[in-house]
Amino acid sequence: MNMRDDFSIPSQSTVARRWFFGQCGIGLAPIAATAMLQASAGAAPTPFNGVHRQDDSTTPSALVRTPHFPAKAKRVIYLFQAGAPSHLELFDHKPELQRLNGTLPPADLLAGYRAAFIKPNSALLGGKFSFSKHGQSGMELSEVLPHTAKIVDDICLIRTMQTTAVNHAPAQILMNTGSEQFGRPSFGAWTVYGLGSEAADFPGFVVLTSAKGTSGGASNYGSGFLPTPYGGVPFRSAGDPVLYLSNPPGIDQQAQSDSIVAINRLNQLAADQFGDPQIEARIQSYEMAYRLQMSAPKLMDLSDESNDTLAAYGVKDGKESSFAKNCLLARRLIERGVRFVQLFHEAWDQHGDLTNGVRTNARDTDQPSAALVMDLKQRGLLEDTLVIWGGEFGRTPMAQGGTDGRDHHNRCFSLWLAGGGVKSGHVHGQTDELGFNSVSKPVHVHDLNATLLHLLGFDHTRLTFRFQGRDYRLTDVHGEVVREILS
């Protein structure tokens, strides 16, 4: 039973759903039995017609859908480096910037330029690290990325990313939702909305956080106006994976089960009376939480991982939270059918102490990021898993905080992709000699999102959801697929 857009409550004369199922020759038991038989037999995915409405209450755990066209990627691991890594210290070598260190930038370069904090005519700051070429592709990387250097022939490096936001929270939300405004569905939510989930005991979209929380908060992984189950569920990599997952003292498993049954019966009575999809979502949330009590502890137990695997990721203590452990958990989650896993590591905001900050962050993230790609490849998962590494913008070629800091910079920054139909060993785009502007093949955030959806099998203009009388999409009214990075 669907509600109209005005959310009007059905009258008391509305036929009850239980009566309908019970009296119309179908019955709930045959429906349930059929569903279980289809699941055990590997039933064909439900086609996705490209347009859903506000009253669509179908949940990701209920359906696995086929996309608009054959997909190269079936799942996503997004390694979001919040705080904005400096492209000039990591991916985009600029010898001319080094030569001009301490001088003022050309006046014509700064026309119309807006920085977040510094005066645009601050002195130029040369890169802090040396660069060298690696792999058969000859991709040039910083000395602080020795492990990424080992996978250059498996990644696609985009050096000309662009965004319109200049501060962290708006830029992060734009990167993840296609809008600087709160309340839009995240890329992960759109992915699970379009493809559904293959995970029976886990949410379709799981979020793992290291360092500190993101400036954009839960909006970076929320469901927005999509049904609640499509949003990201934060897991902790130490202690209980989900807060309050363990039963309190005095509550055993039987008491927990009885409580959930009673609560769900009450919720079902309300759902039958009012037909509110949010009540259905609440019922499924209780059921998912109960299943997580069994499945999540097994996920977090790394005792079945070899010492070589733990060492490859750089996991020193399986009980402690770290980016390295989160990368390993990401692989374990997709092996369990989770559609979208996003890791947030906000530690890259080097307005000062740039040299030490970049070196420390690279040490924390370089090895596990590369190990994840190599592990997926070794297990035959990289081919249809899309891995994304990048932040919300870059850093200025001009100095901030004396001679060892950089401000926010939105005109160009770097990001890499691997697997899932992406061209490997490829560098896309070029920036000017100062790393200030993109001079060829710019890629806006909307273009990136259009391309990511394309790799997942979706025409970004057709993956829409009607809300408040308008069809919304991840790319709003923008975005072009960057076909040059497709394999």
N, C-alpha and C positions, 0 to 999 in steps of 0.2 A: 504494500500500500504506500503510495508516494504522496507527499504533501505538496501543495502548490507553493509558488514562490512567496506568497504572503504568509506562509506558515500558519494558516488557519487550522483550528482543531476540528477533527471530524465530529459530527454529531453523534449522540448516543444511539441513533438508529443505524449507524454504520455497521455493516456485517463484520463480526469478529473474525480475525484471521484464523484462529484455531477452529472455529466452527466451519469455516470454508474448507480448510484442509481435511477436517474430520468427516464432513458430510458429502464431499464431492468426489468420492470414489478414489481418492489418492491416499490420504493419511500421512502423518509425519514419519511413521516407521519405514514405509517403503521409500520415502524420499531420502531418509538418512542412510538406509541400506544401499540405495542406488549411488549416493555420493561416495560411500566407502568403497564400493566395488569399482567405481570409476577411478578413485584415487589409487587403489591397488593395481588396477590394470593400466595405469598411465594414460588417463583419458586425454584426448586432444585438447589443446588450449582453446579458450574461448576467443573468437575474433574480436578485435578492438575496432570500433567503427570510427574512432577519431574524435567524437564529440560526446561528452557527457554533460549532464545538467546538475544544477544545484541540488536536486532531489534524489540524486543517485547515491544510494546507501550501500552499494556493493563494496566489500572490503578486500584488501589485498590478499588476505589469507584464504579467501573464498575462490579466487579465480587466478589462473595463469593465462594471460592473454597473448595473442600473436600481434606483433606490431604492424605498421602500415606496409612494410616491405621487409625482406630478409635482413636480419640484423647481423652486424659483424661482432658486436659486443652484447653479452647477455647479462652482465653484472658490472658494477662500478666500485672501485676503491679510490676515494678522493683524499689525498694527503694534503690538507689545507694548511699552508704555512702562514698563519695569521700574524699580522704585524708588519708585513711587507718586506720580504727578503731583498737585499740590494742586488739588482742584476749586475751592477758594475763590479761587485766583489765576487760574484759567483759564475755568471754565464756569458757576460758580454764584455769582452776584453777591449779596452780603449787606450792604446798607446799614446794617442794625441792628448787625451785628457791627462795622462801622466806627465806629458811634456809641459802642459800648460798649468800644472799644479800651482796654486797660489795666485794666479792671475784672474782678472775679471772676465766673465763671459761676454761675448759680443752683444752689443745693445740690441741689434735687430733680432737676435735669438730670443730675447725676453719679451718681445711685443705681445701683449695680451696674456702673458703668463701669470698664473695664480698659484702661489705656493701656500702651504698650510700655515707655516710659522715663520720661516726665514724671509729676509728681503731677497727678492730675485737676483739682485746684483751682488750677492755674496761671492766670495772667491771660489774658483773651481778647486775641486779636491780629486787628486789622482787616486786610482785604485790601490788598494792596500795589499793585494796578493798577486803573485805571478800566475800566468796562464800557460798551458801547453795543450797540444793536440793529442787526441786519443782515438784508438780503434781504426777500423778500415775506413770509417767515414771521415776521420780527421777532425772530429768535433772538438772545439776548443773550450776547455773548462778551467776553473780556478784550482789552485793547488790544495784548497781546503775541501775538495770533493773527490778524493782518490777512489772512493767506492763507486760513485756515480760514473766515474771515468771508465769503469769496467763494463758498464751497460750502455755506453753511448750508441752502440750499433743496434740497440733495442728500443731507443727512445726517439721521439720527435721533439725537438727544442724549438719553441716559438719565441722569438726575441722581440716581437713587435706587438705585444698585448697592449691594449689601451682601455681606459675607463674614464668616466666623467666625474667620479667622486674624488675628493681630495683628503677625506678623513676616514679613519678606520671603520667605524660602525656603518656609515652609509655605503662605503666601498665594499665591505664584506657582504652586506645584505644584497647589494647590486650583483656582486659576483655569484652569489648563491641563489638568488630569487629572480634576477632580471629587473629588479626595481630597487630604488633607494628607500621606498616607503615600507613601513612595517605592514605585515599582514598578508603578504603574497606567499604562495607555496614555494618551497625550496626545490632545487633541482632534484634532490633525492626523492622528495614527495612526488614530483611529476613522474619520475622514473618508475616508482612503484605503482602509481596510479595507472600508468600506461601498460606496464608489463605484468603487474601482480607480483606475487612472491611464491617461491618454491619451498620456503621454510615452514614446517609444520609447528615447530616448537620455539621459534624466534620471530621477532618482528621483521618485516621486510626491509626496514631501514634502521640501522644501528649506528650510534654516534659514540666515538671514543675521544677523550680529551687528555692531553698532557700539557705541561707548563701551566698556564693559567687559562681561565675562561675567556672566550672571545668577546671582543668589544661589541659585536652585533648580537650577542646572546643567542637565545633559542630561536630567534627569527631566522638564523642561518640554516636551521634544519627543520623548521616547523612545517605544518601542513597548510597553514594559511586558511583559505576558505574551502580547501578540499576536505573531505571527511577525515576526522581525527586519526584513524589508523594508518593513514599514509605518511604521517610525520615521522621524523627520526626519534628513536628512543635512546636516551643517553645511558651508556653502560660505564661503570667504573672498572678500571683495570686492577684495582686492589680492594680487598674486602668483598662485601656483597656486590655483585655486578650491577644490581638495581637496588636503590634504596628501599629499605623495609621489605626486602625479599624474604629474609628469614622470619620465621614465626616468632612472636614475642614469648617470653617465659610463660609456661602454663597452657600454651596452645600447641597441640600435637597435630599431625597431618589429618587425622579424622575430623577433628574439630574445625580445622581450616576448610576441608572439603565440604562439611555440612554447612558452614557459614556461606561459602560461595554459592552453593545450591540454593540456599534460602534467599540470598540477595538477588541472584539471577531470576528466581521465580517472581520476586517483587518487581524487578525491572521489566520482566517479560509482560507482567500484567499492565504496566504503564505503557509499554511499547504497543501492546494490542489495543489499548484504549486510544492512544494519541498518534500512533504511527510515526513517531519522531526518530529519524535515523541516528541521532545522537545517543538515544537510549540503547539502540542496537550496538553502537560502537562501545558503549559502556559495558554491556554484557560481554562483548568479545575481549575487552581490556581485562576484565576479571578472569576470564578463562585463559588468556595469554599469560597473565601473571602467575596463575597456578601452574601452567606448563613450564614456565621459566624457573620455578622453584626446583624442578628436576633437571632441566637442560642447561641452565646457566652455570651452575657449579662445575659441571663436566667440561664446559667450554673453557673455563678459567683454569682448570687443572692441566698444567703443561707437562705432567709427568710422562705422558706418552710421546713427547717430542724428544728427539735424540739430542745428545750434548753438542753434536756438530751443528744441528739446526739452531739451537739456542745461541751458540757461539757466532754463527753466521749473522744472526740478527743483532747480536750485541746484547742479548738479555742476560744480565748478570744475576738477577734474583727474580725468580718467577712470581714472587709474592709482592714485589714492589711495582708501582705504577711508573711507566716510562713510555716514550715514543716507540722505543724498540719493541717492548712487549705489545703495544697496541698494533704495530705492523704485523706481528705474528698472529695476534688475535683476529686481525682483519682477514688473513688467509683462512683461519679456522672457521670464521663466520661464513665466508662465501662457500666453503666446502659443505656447510650445513644448510645451504639454500638461501641465505640472506642475499637479497638483490643489491643492496646499496650500503656500503660501509664508508663512513666519513670520519677521518681523523683530524682533529683540530690541535695545532701546536702554536699558540700565540706567544712568541718570544723574539720576534724579528724586528722590533721597533727601535732601531739603533739611531736615535737622535744624537747620542754621544757614545763614547767608548765603542766605536764602530768595529775596530779591529778585533778586540777581545770578544765582543758580542757575536759577530759573524762566525768567528772561529769556534766558539762554544756551541752555537746553534748548529753549525755544520757537523761538528763532532757528534751531536746528539741525533741528528736526522739523516746524515749521509749514508752511513752503513746500513741501518735498517731499511731505508727506502730502496737502496740497491738490492739488498738481500731479498726483499719482498718480490721484486721483479724477477730475480733469478730463481727464487723458489717457485713462483707461479709458472715460470717457463719450464722448469725441470718437471713439474707435475702435470704439464699439458694444459694448464689453466690460463696462461697469458693470452693465448690466441683469441679467446672470447671474453676476457676480462679487461676492462678499460681502467688503467691506472693514471691518475692525474696528480701532478705535484706543482703547487704554486700558491701565491698569496693574492692579496687584493689590489696592490699596485707596487711600484718600484720605489727607488730612492733618487734624490736629486744629484746631478753631477756637481752641484755647489755644496760647500761645506756648511755644517751647522755645529754649534758647540765648539768653536775653535777650529781645530784641524782634524778632528776624529769623530765626525757625525754627519748624517745626511737627513734631509727632510723628506716628506712624502712627495712622490712624483707619479702623475697619472698618465703622462704622454707616451711612455713606453716602459714595459717590464717584461720579464721572461717567465716562462712556464713550460714544463715538459709533460708529454703524454707517452704512454707505452701500451702495447697490446691492443686488442679490440678493434682491429681494422685500421690502425694508425700507421703511417709510413715510418719505418724504422731507420735509424742512422741519418736522420734528415734535419736540417736547420731551415726554419721558415722565417723569412723577413730579415731586414737589416735596419739598424739604427744609424744615426749620424755619428761623426767622429768623437762626439762628446757623450753619447748615450742619452741625448736629450729628447730627440724626436725620432719617430719612425720614418724612414725615407723610402721604404718599399714594403709592400704587402702587409699593411697594418691589419690587426685582428682585434676588433672591439669585443667586449664581454658578450654582447648579443650574438656576434658571429661565432664565438667559441661555443656558446650554449646551443646555437642552431646546429653546429657541427657535432657536438656530443650527442644530441638527440638523434641526429642522422645515423651515427654509428650504432645507436640502440634500435634503429629501425623505424624512426618516426620522422615524418614531415613536420617540422616545428610549427608550421602555420596551421596544421590540422589537429595537433594535440592540444585541445582546448577544454575549458570548463566554464559553463554559464553561471555567472554570479551577479546578482543585482541587475539583471537585464542585459548583461554584456558577456561576450565570449572572451575569456582571458587565456593567455598562453605564457609560457616561460619567457619568450623573447619579445613580449608585448607586441609592437607593430614593427619591430626591427629584425635584423639578423640575416646573414647570408652564410650558407655552408662553405667552409674553406676547403675546397676540393683538392687543393694541392697537397694537403697533409694526409689524404686518404690513401691507403695502400691499394 
